[in-house]
């Protein structure tokens, strides 16, 4: 990071890195000292301070800084605010619940759900939605979306059951190369023991349940929550009536979707078309 860069022109990761460096120097610590204290290499610290640690520094590193500097939860909170700042405010409550869920049941109607998107696919979506934004804003949103996969790095990862309408696989986001990469990622994700993937084919005919996308979050120690989203925002429901209706819809969708193996076969067939 250029030391002469005006502070107002720094992106969130550069500001985080600048603050780490300022406190480190004030504590008279070298990058090597800080790295050792936080459990990371000197090179890792250097990349953080330069604002080049993508998609972002780890939670463990931020907590390590707080311990090394004696700053309480300051850097951990700064990192959390970076996460939230790259998401619309109405999405943050859902995001916080997604991180705690034991099961995630999702039906996607037109676009692949965010947690299963590749960087290129997410970038193409954001470039379309936010065509007037600067590149660094777009990249911040892309990185934030990819970070959602960190839930699968928990000691007890959630079980994700995703049903994708065939339209998700055929709607060309970006170009054929982007779509090929996205379908390849879905095949890789489906190999995980924590992810079940089904496709609702066009051949299933008239929908047996809701055609609108929705997500159900289940928890080990909290009530189940239904999340729905529109162009202008998202909404969560925890009433038994709303949740039960959504679960009934999900059971119908699962019953009418292709079996997991058949779903993968269809994805592989479409992948060949994008590679053609």
LUMPAKE-449986 format. One record per residue (C-alpha): residue number from 1; z, x, y. Coordinates in steps of 0.25 Angstrom, whole numbers, plus 5000, padded with zeros to 4 digits. Layout:
<lobas>
NUM / Z / X / Y
...
</lobas>
This chain:
<lobas>
1 / 5000 / 5000 / 5000
2 / 4996 / 5005 / 5014
3 / 5009 / 5008 / 5022
4 / 5001 / 5004 / 5034
5 / 4998 / 4990 / 5029
6 / 5004 / 4980 / 5038
7 / 5015 / 4972 / 5031
8 / 5009 / 4959 / 5034
9 / 4997 / 4963 / 5026
10 / 5005 / 4966 / 5014
11 / 5003 / 4957 / 5002
12 / 5016 / 4953 / 4995
13 / 5015 / 4964 / 4984
14 / 5013 / 4974 / 4995
15 / 5025 / 4969 / 5003
16 / 5034 / 4969 / 4990
17 / 5030 / 4984 / 4988
18 / 5032 / 4988 / 5002
19 / 5046 / 4982 / 5001
20 / 5049 / 4989 / 4988
21 / 5045 / 5002 / 4994
22 / 5053 / 5000 / 5007
23 / 5066 / 4997 / 4999
24 / 5063 / 5008 / 4989
25 / 5062 / 5018 / 5001
26 / 5074 / 5013 / 5008
27 / 5082 / 5015 / 4995
28 / 5076 / 5029 / 4994
29 / 5070 / 5026 / 4980
30 / 5057 / 5032 / 4975
31 / 5046 / 5024 / 4968
32 / 5050 / 5031 / 4955
33 / 5065 / 5027 / 4958
34 / 5062 / 5013 / 4960
35 / 5053 / 5012 / 4948
36 / 5064 / 5018 / 4939
37 / 5074 / 5008 / 4944
38 / 5065 / 4996 / 4943
39 / 5059 / 5000 / 4929
40 / 5045 / 5004 / 4934
41 / 5036 / 5016 / 4937
42 / 5035 / 5023 / 4950
43 / 5020 / 5018 / 4950
44 / 5024 / 5004 / 4948
45 / 5033 / 5005 / 4960
46 / 5022 / 5012 / 4968
47 / 5012 / 5000 / 4965
48 / 5023 / 4990 / 4969
49 / 5025 / 4997 / 4982
50 / 5010 / 4997 / 4985
51 / 5009 / 4982 / 4982
52 / 5000 / 4985 / 4970
53 / 5008 / 4980 / 4958
54 / 5000 / 4968 / 4954
55 / 5002 / 4957 / 4951
56 / 5016 / 4961 / 4957
57 / 5028 / 4969 / 4954
58 / 5036 / 4964 / 4942
59 / 5049 / 4956 / 4944
60 / 5056 / 4968 / 4936
61 / 5052 / 4978 / 4947
62 / 5056 / 4969 / 4958
63 / 5070 / 4967 / 4952
64 / 5070 / 4982 / 4949
65 / 5068 / 4985 / 4964
66 / 5080 / 4975 / 4968
67 / 5089 / 4983 / 4958
68 / 5084 / 4997 / 4963
69 / 5085 / 4993 / 4978
70 / 5097 / 4984 / 4977
71 / 5090 / 4972 / 4984
72 / 5095 / 4961 / 4975
73 / 5083 / 4952 / 4972
74 / 5075 / 4956 / 4984
75 / 5062 / 4961 / 4977
76 / 5063 / 4952 / 4966
77 / 5063 / 4940 / 4976
78 / 5051 / 4947 / 4984
79 / 5043 / 4947 / 4971
80 / 5046 / 4933 / 4968
81 / 5042 / 4929 / 4982
82 / 5028 / 4936 / 4980
83 / 5026 / 4928 / 4967
84 / 5029 / 4915 / 4975
85 / 5021 / 4919 / 4987
86 / 5008 / 4920 / 4979
87 / 5010 / 4906 / 4974
88 / 5009 / 4893 / 4982
89 / 5023 / 4888 / 4985
90 / 5021 / 4875 / 4977
91 / 5019 / 4883 / 4965
92 / 5031 / 4892 / 4965
93 / 5040 / 4882 / 4959
94 / 5031 / 4881 / 4947
95 / 5030 / 4896 / 4946
96 / 5045 / 4897 / 4945
97 / 5045 / 4887 / 4934
98 / 5034 / 4893 / 4926
99 / 5041 / 4907 / 4926
100 / 5053 / 4900 / 4919
101 / 5045 / 4890 / 4909
102 / 5046 / 4891 / 4894
103 / 5034 / 4883 / 4892
104 / 5022 / 4881 / 4901
105 / 5012 / 4870 / 4897
106 / 5000 / 4870 / 4906
107 / 4987 / 4862 / 4906
108 / 4976 / 4867 / 4915
109 / 4964 / 4858 / 4919
110 / 4954 / 4867 / 4927
111 / 4960 / 4881 / 4929
112 / 4968 / 4890 / 4919
113 / 4983 / 4889 / 4923
114 / 4988 / 4900 / 4932
115 / 4996 / 4908 / 4922
116 / 4984 / 4910 / 4913
117 / 4975 / 4914 / 4924
118 / 4969 / 4928 / 4925
119 / 4969 / 4936 / 4938
120 / 4954 / 4934 / 4940
121 / 4955 / 4919 / 4937
122 / 4966 / 4917 / 4946
123 / 4960 / 4925 / 4957
124 / 4947 / 4916 / 4956
125 / 4956 / 4904 / 4958
126 / 4963 / 4909 / 4970
127 / 4951 / 4914 / 4977
128 / 4945 / 4900 / 4976
129 / 4958 / 4893 / 4980
130 / 4962 / 4903 / 4991
131 / 4948 / 4908 / 4996
132 / 4953 / 4911 / 5010
133 / 4964 / 4920 / 5005
134 / 4964 / 4935 / 5006
135 / 4963 / 4942 / 4993
136 / 4977 / 4947 / 4992
137 / 4982 / 4933 / 4993
138 / 4973 / 4929 / 4981
139 / 4978 / 4941 / 4973
140 / 4992 / 4938 / 4976
141 / 4990 / 4924 / 4970
142 / 4982 / 4929 / 4958
143 / 4994 / 4939 / 4955
144 / 5004 / 4928 / 4956
145 / 4996 / 4920 / 4947
146 / 4995 / 4931 / 4936
147 / 5010 / 4934 / 4938
148 / 5013 / 4920 / 4932
149 / 5010 / 4926 / 4918
150 / 5023 / 4934 / 4919
151 / 5030 / 4922 / 4913
152 / 5025 / 4927 / 4900
153 / 5032 / 4940 / 4902
154 / 5045 / 4933 / 4901
155 / 5055 / 4936 / 4889
156 / 5052 / 4922 / 4885
157 / 5038 / 4918 / 4890
158 / 5034 / 4904 / 4892
159 / 5025 / 4897 / 4882
160 / 5012 / 4893 / 4890
161 / 5004 / 4882 / 4884
162 / 4991 / 4881 / 4892
163 / 4980 / 4870 / 4890
164 / 4967 / 4873 / 4898
165 / 4957 / 4863 / 4900
166 / 4943 / 4868 / 4896
167 / 4940 / 4867 / 4911
168 / 4949 / 4879 / 4914
169 / 4941 / 4888 / 4905
170 / 4927 / 4883 / 4911
171 / 4930 / 4882 / 4925
172 / 4925 / 4895 / 4931
173 / 4935 / 4902 / 4939
174 / 4930 / 4914 / 4946
175 / 4918 / 4917 / 4937
176 / 4915 / 4919 / 4922
177 / 4922 / 4933 / 4922
178 / 4935 / 4927 / 4927
179 / 4934 / 4915 / 4917
180 / 4931 / 4925 / 4906
181 / 4944 / 4933 / 4910
182 / 4952 / 4920 / 4911
183 / 4948 / 4915 / 4897
184 / 4951 / 4929 / 4891
185 / 4965 / 4928 / 4897
186 / 4967 / 4915 / 4891
187 / 4964 / 4920 / 4877
188 / 4973 / 4931 / 4879
189 / 4984 / 4922 / 4885
190 / 4983 / 4913 / 4873
191 / 4986 / 4924 / 4863
192 / 5000 / 4925 / 4869
193 / 5011 / 4918 / 4861
194 / 5016 / 4911 / 4874
195 / 5003 / 4905 / 4878
196 / 4996 / 4893 / 4871
197 / 4982 / 4889 / 4876
198 / 4974 / 4877 / 4874
199 / 4961 / 4872 / 4880
200 / 4958 / 4857 / 4883
201 / 4943 / 4857 / 4880
202 / 4933 / 4848 / 4887
203 / 4930 / 4842 / 4873
204 / 4944 / 4836 / 4873
205 / 4938 / 4825 / 4882
206 / 4946 / 4816 / 4890
207 / 4959 / 4822 / 4894
208 / 4971 / 4817 / 4885
209 / 4981 / 4820 / 4896
210 / 4982 / 4825 / 4911
211 / 4970 / 4833 / 4916
212 / 4978 / 4839 / 4927
213 / 4984 / 4853 / 4925
214 / 4999 / 4853 / 4923
215 / 5010 / 4863 / 4918
216 / 5023 / 4860 / 4911
217 / 5034 / 4870 / 4912
218 / 5045 / 4869 / 4901
219 / 5058 / 4877 / 4902
220 / 5069 / 4881 / 4892
221 / 5080 / 4876 / 4902
222 / 5073 / 4867 / 4912
223 / 5066 / 4854 / 4913
224 / 5051 / 4854 / 4910
225 / 5042 / 4854 / 4923
226 / 5028 / 4849 / 4925
227 / 5019 / 4856 / 4935
228 / 5006 / 4850 / 4941
229 / 4997 / 4856 / 4952
230 / 4987 / 4852 / 4962
231 / 4978 / 4859 / 4972
232 / 4990 / 4857 / 4983
233 / 5002 / 4861 / 4974
234 / 5010 / 4859 / 4961
235 / 5021 / 4850 / 4957
236 / 5031 / 4850 / 4947
237 / 5038 / 4839 / 4939
238 / 5050 / 4839 / 4930
239 / 5052 / 4824 / 4928
240 / 5052 / 4821 / 4913
241 / 5041 / 4810 / 4915
242 / 5031 / 4820 / 4921
243 / 5034 / 4831 / 4912
244 / 5033 / 4822 / 4899
245 / 5020 / 4817 / 4904
246 / 5015 / 4831 / 4906
247 / 5020 / 4835 / 4892
248 / 5013 / 4823 / 4886
249 / 5000 / 4827 / 4893
250 / 5001 / 4841 / 4888
251 / 5003 / 4837 / 4874
252 / 4990 / 4829 / 4875
253 / 4983 / 4841 / 4881
254 / 4987 / 4850 / 4870
255 / 4983 / 4840 / 4860
256 / 4969 / 4839 / 4865
257 / 4967 / 4853 / 4869
258 / 4961 / 4863 / 4859
259 / 4970 / 4871 / 4850
260 / 4974 / 4885 / 4855
261 / 4964 / 4892 / 4846
262 / 4953 / 4882 / 4849
263 / 4956 / 4884 / 4864
264 / 4955 / 4899 / 4863
265 / 4941 / 4897 / 4856
266 / 4936 / 4889 / 4867
267 / 4941 / 4899 / 4877
268 / 4934 / 4910 / 4870
269 / 4921 / 4902 / 4870
270 / 4922 / 4900 / 4885
271 / 4925 / 4915 / 4887
272 / 4912 / 4918 / 4880
273 / 4905 / 4909 / 4890
274 / 4911 / 4916 / 4902
275 / 4907 / 4930 / 4896
276 / 4893 / 4926 / 4894
</lobas>
